[in-house]
Amino acid sequence: MPSLEGRAVRNGTTWRYKYRDRDGNQKSIKIGLTSKRVADQRKTKLDSMLAMGLDPAEEVGRRTPTKISELMTIDHKWAQHRLQPRTIELNRGIVMRFIEFAGDIPITKVTRRLAEEYLAHCASELSYATNTTNMHLRQLKALFNRGIKHHGLLKQNPFQGIEPYVNRTRRDYLEFITVEQLDALLEAAKNRWGEHVHRLLRFYSLTGARRGEATDLKWSEVDYKRGFLYLGQERSQTKLRRDFPIRHALRDLLDELKDDRQGHEHVFWRFHGKASHISTRLAKMNGTVEGIPESIRIKPHLLRHTFASHLVMAGVDMRTVASLLGHSTTKITEIYSHLAESHRNEALDKLPY
């Protein structure tokens, strides 16, 4: 009887399919490091080959190499119960863009050189921002890693070891707006898009929440009794959730939103699953808000930077700011440290001697 043999290794369990061929010889096929469920699926396919009088080892040897699109389809099924829907859709878009560049070739033909050429294409020909190019690198690296560890389709990751591109200007991190500019932005958004967008932008400015953290927030994650709401996503990249204090202005906003709940489980139910819509709307306001220079790009993350910048300028320590932003360490938060330095200098300039 054919069987599965599992062997525990550091990262999980590696599986091997054992059977006897038509002549009674003992043979085995390596399935690789994967879950028991996926190994069982592979066993079912190999069992069907045996039932048809075929030798699975010979059939696997003759099998057409898996193409990039086939890896994407296999991974999509695996990811359905493990990744956020928007992450799956993001991955699909990135893979399709890679196929446009490289062609739908076998995954074993994707080399380190081809991977580097694609990233250079993103940065130069497509004029992607540094962060966007690095996002393509991260997602493709993760996909090919899953192709090795979970799907057993290849042995080496061509994206492994490629260094991320460096944002030399770090322009995004230096952009924030003043209190007066924020008031003007909120008023302009209210006049153009209505109260629902206005409330969402107020929430971003009061919490420094990431775009998806706000649109995914549920009423079950708002604890009025303890005075906290719970931000973050268990399936996000950092997998960090944090308690965020509900203070007076935020409580008033939540009360307004509760009156507009209409039985929905999400706080911003009009935007749940449509987080990109708010970015599209804000992009249309670039250069149209009085007092905000056209060089400053209006987007949800601008309000996150504004939230953090004003905390730092108010003298809040980096560890506390990191905690409120959901940073795993203060290393990321230190991009705002120059603001604290400038305010300390201004304070010293006020000495009367």
C-alpha positions in Angstrom: 0.0 0.0 0.0 1.4 3.4 -0.9 2.0 5.7 2.1 3.2 9.1 3.3 6.2 9.3 5.5 6.8 12.5 7.4 10.0 13.6 9.0 10.2 16.5 11.5 12.7 19.2 10.6 13.4 22.6 12.1 10.8 24.5 10.0 8.0 21.8 10.1 7.6 18.4 8.4 9.1 17.1 5.2 7.1 14.4 3.4 8.0 11.5 1.1 5.6 9.3 -0.9 6.5 5.6 -0.7 5.0 2.9 -3.0 5.9 -0.3 -5.0 6.1 -0.3 -8.8 4.6 -2.9 -11.1 7.7 -5.1 -10.5 7.3 -4.9 -6.7 10.3 -2.6 -6.3 10.2 -0.1 -3.4 10.3 3.5 -4.6 9.8 6.9 -3.1 9.1 10.5 -4.3 10.1 13.5 -2.3 7.1 15.9 -1.8 9.1 18.3 0.4 8.5 20.6 3.3 4.8 21.3 3.4 1.6 20.8 5.5 -0.1 17.4 6.0 -3.1 18.6 4.0 -1.0 19.6 1.0 1.0 16.3 1.2 -2.3 14.4 1.3 -3.4 16.2 -1.9 -0.2 15.2 -3.6 -0.6 11.6 -2.4 -4.1 11.5 -3.9 -2.7 12.5 -7.3 0.1 10.0 -7.1 -2.3 7.2 -6.0 -4.4 7.9 -9.1 -1.4 7.4 -11.3 -0.8 4.0 -9.6 -4.4 3.1 -10.1 -4.1 3.7 -13.9 -1.0 1.4 -14.0 1.5 4.2 -14.3 4.7 4.6 -12.4 4.4 7.9 -10.5 8.2 8.5 -10.5 8.3 8.3 -14.3 5.2 10.5 -14.7 6.6 13.1 -12.4 9.9 13.1 -14.3 8.0 13.7 -17.5 5.8 16.3 -16.0 5.8 19.7 -17.8 7.6 22.3 -15.5 5.2 24.5 -13.6 4.8 27.9 -15.1 4.6 31.2 -13.2 0.8 31.5 -13.8 0.3 27.9 -12.5 2.3 28.8 -9.4 0.1 31.8 -8.9 -3.1 29.7 -9.2 -1.8 27.1 -6.7 -0.7 29.7 -4.3 -4.0 31.5 -4.6 -5.9 28.4 -3.3 -3.4 28.1 -0.5 -3.6 31.8 0.5 -7.4 32.0 0.6 -7.7 31.1 4.2 -4.3 32.6 5.3 -3.9 36.0 3.8 -6.1 39.1 3.5 -8.2 39.3 0.3 -6.6 42.6 -0.6 -3.1 41.0 -0.1 -4.1 38.2 -2.5 -5.3 40.6 -5.1 -2.1 42.7 -4.7 0.0 39.6 -5.2 -1.9 38.7 -8.3 -1.4 42.1 -9.8 2.4 42.0 -9.1 2.7 38.5 -10.6 0.8 39.5 -13.7 3.1 42.5 -14.1 6.1 40.1 -13.8 4.6 37.8 -16.4 4.2 40.8 -18.8 7.9 41.4 -18.4 9.3 37.9 -18.4 6.6 35.9 -20.2 4.7 32.9 -18.6 7.9 30.8 -18.4 8.5 27.8 -16.2 9.4 28.9 -12.6 12.7 26.9 -12.9 13.7 29.4 -15.7 13.3 32.4 -13.5 17.0 33.3 -12.6 18.6 35.8 -10.2 19.6 37.9 -13.3 16.0 37.9 -14.6 14.7 39.0 -11.1 17.2 41.8 -10.9 16.3 43.0 -14.5 12.7 43.0 -13.6 13.2 45.2 -10.5 15.4 47.6 -12.5 12.6 47.7 -15.1 10.1 48.7 -12.3 12.4 51.4 -11.0 13.5 52.9 -14.3 11.1 52.1 -17.2 7.9 52.0 -15.1 9.2 54.9 -12.8 7.9 53.1 -9.7 8.6 54.7 -6.3 11.3 53.0 -4.3 8.8 51.6 -1.8 6.7 50.2 -4.7 9.7 48.5 -6.3 10.6 47.0 -2.9 7.0 45.8 -2.4 7.3 43.9 -5.7 10.5 42.4 -4.5 9.0 41.4 -1.1 5.8 39.8 -2.6 7.7 37.9 -5.4 10.3 36.6 -2.9 7.5 35.5 -0.6 5.6 33.8 -3.5 8.7 31.8 -4.6 9.5 30.9 -0.9 6.0 29.4 -0.6 6.6 27.6 -3.9 9.6 25.9 -2.1 8.2 25.4 1.4 4.5 24.8 0.9 4.0 23.7 -2.7 7.3 21.7 -3.3 7.6 23.1 -6.8 11.1 24.3 -6.9 14.3 24.2 -4.8 15.8 27.7 -5.1 14.3 31.2 -4.8 15.7 33.6 -7.5 14.6 36.6 -5.5 16.4 35.5 -2.3 19.3 37.7 -1.3 18.5 40.6 -3.6 19.0 43.9 -1.6 16.0 46.3 -1.4 16.3 49.6 -3.3 17.3 52.6 -1.1 15.1 55.7 -1.0 17.9 58.3 -0.8 15.6 61.3 -0.4 13.1 59.7 2.1 10.7 62.4 1.0 7.6 60.6 2.2 8.9 60.5 5.7 9.5 64.2 5.9 6.1 65.2 4.7 3.6 66.4 7.3 1.1 69.3 7.6 0.5 72.0 10.2 -2.6 72.2 12.4 -4.0 75.0 10.2 -3.3 72.9 7.0 -5.0 69.9 8.6 -8.1 72.0 9.4 -8.2 73.2 5.8 -7.8 69.7 4.4 -10.6 68.3 6.6 -12.9 71.2 5.7 -12.1 70.8 1.9 -12.7 67.0 2.1 -16.1 67.6 3.8 -17.2 70.0 1.2 -16.1 67.9 -1.7 -16.7 64.3 -0.5 -19.1 64.6 2.4 -19.3 63.8 6.1 -18.3 60.1 5.7 -14.9 60.9 4.2 -14.5 63.8 6.7 -15.0 61.4 9.6 -12.5 58.9 8.2 -9.8 61.6 7.8 -10.5 62.8 11.4 -9.9 59.3 12.6 -6.6 59.0 10.7 -5.4 62.3 12.2 -6.5 61.4 15.8 -5.0 57.9 15.8 -2.2 57.7 13.1 -3.8 54.5 11.9 -2.7 52.9 8.7 -5.2 53.0 5.9 -6.4 49.4 6.2 -6.4 49.5 10.0 -9.2 52.1 10.0 -11.3 50.5 7.2 -11.0 47.1 8.8 -11.9 48.3 12.4 -14.9 46.5 13.9 -17.2 47.7 16.7 -16.2 44.6 18.6 -12.7 46.1 18.7 -13.9 49.3 20.3 -13.9 48.9 24.1 -15.7 51.9 25.7 -15.5 50.4 29.1 -11.7 50.1 29.2 -11.3 53.2 27.1 -9.3 51.5 24.3 -9.8 50.5 20.7 -7.7 47.7 19.1 -5.8 48.6 16.0 -3.7 46.4 13.8 -4.3 43.2 11.9 -3.4 39.7 12.9 -2.6 38.8 9.3 -0.7 42.0 8.5 3.0 42.0 7.8 3.9 43.0 11.3 1.1 40.9 12.9 1.0 43.4 15.7 -2.2 44.6 17.4 -2.2 47.5 19.8 -4.4 49.1 22.4 -5.0 52.7 21.5 -6.5 55.0 24.2 -9.8 56.6 23.4 -9.5 60.3 24.5 -12.1 63.0 24.3 -11.9 64.0 20.6 -11.7 60.4 19.5 -14.7 59.4 21.8 -16.8 62.2 20.2 -16.0 60.9 16.7 -16.8 57.4 17.7 -20.1 58.5 19.1 -20.9 60.1 15.7 -20.0 57.0 13.9 -22.0 54.8 16.3 -25.1 56.9 15.4 -24.5 56.0 11.8 -23.8 52.3 12.4 -27.0 51.0 10.7 -26.3 47.5 12.0 -22.9 47.1 10.3 -20.1 45.4 12.2 -17.4 47.7 10.7 -16.9 51.2 12.1 -16.2 52.6 8.6 -18.5 50.2 6.8 -18.8 52.4 3.7 -15.1 51.9 3.1 -14.5 48.3 4.3 -12.9 46.4 1.4 -12.5 49.6 -0.5 -9.6 51.2 1.2 -8.0 52.2 -2.1 -11.0 54.4 -2.8 -10.1 56.9 -0.1 -6.5 57.2 -1.6 -8.0 57.8 -5.0 -10.2 60.6 -3.7 -7.4 62.3 -1.7 -5.1 62.2 -4.7 -7.6 64.3 -6.6 -7.2 67.0 -3.9 -3.5 67.5 -4.6 -2.8 71.1 -5.2 -6.4 72.2 -4.5 -6.4 72.8 -0.7 -5.5 76.3 0.3 -2.3 76.5 2.3 -1.0 73.0 1.3 1.7 73.2 -1.3 1.2 71.1 -4.4 4.5 69.3 -3.7 2.9 67.6 -0.6 1.0 64.5 -1.8 -2.3 64.2 0.0 -3.0 60.6 1.1 -3.9 58.7 4.2 -0.3 58.1 5.2 0.3 61.9 5.2 -2.1 62.0 8.2 -0.2 59.2 9.9 3.1 61.2 9.5 1.3 64.3 10.7 0.1 62.5 13.8 3.6 61.2 14.6 5.3 64.5 13.8 3.1 66.6 16.1 3.6 64.1 18.9 7.4 64.3 18.6 7.3 68.1 18.4 5.2 68.2 21.5 8.0 66.4 23.4 6.6 62.9 23.5 9.3 60.3 23.7 10.1 58.0 20.8 9.1 54.8 22.7 5.6 56.1 23.3 5.2 57.3 19.7 6.4 53.9 18.5 3.8 52.2 20.7 1.0 54.5 19.4 2.0 53.9 15.8 2.3 50.2 16.2 6.0 50.1 15.3 7.8 46.9 16.6 10.9 49.0 17.5 11.8 52.6 17.8 14.2 52.3 14.9 11.4 53.1 12.4 10.1 55.9 14.6 13.5 57.6 14.7 12.8 59.1 11.2 11.0 61.8 13.1 13.9 62.5 15.5 15.0 65.5 13.5 11.8 67.3 14.5 12.6 66.8 18.2 16.1 68.2 17.6 14.9 71.3 15.9 12.4 72.0 18.7 15.0 71.6 21.3 17.2 74.1 19.5 14.3 76.5 19.3 13.8 76.1 23.1 17.4 77.0 23.8 17.2 80.0 21.5 14.6 81.4 23.9 17.0 81.6 26.8 17.3 85.3 28.0 21.1 85.1 28.2 
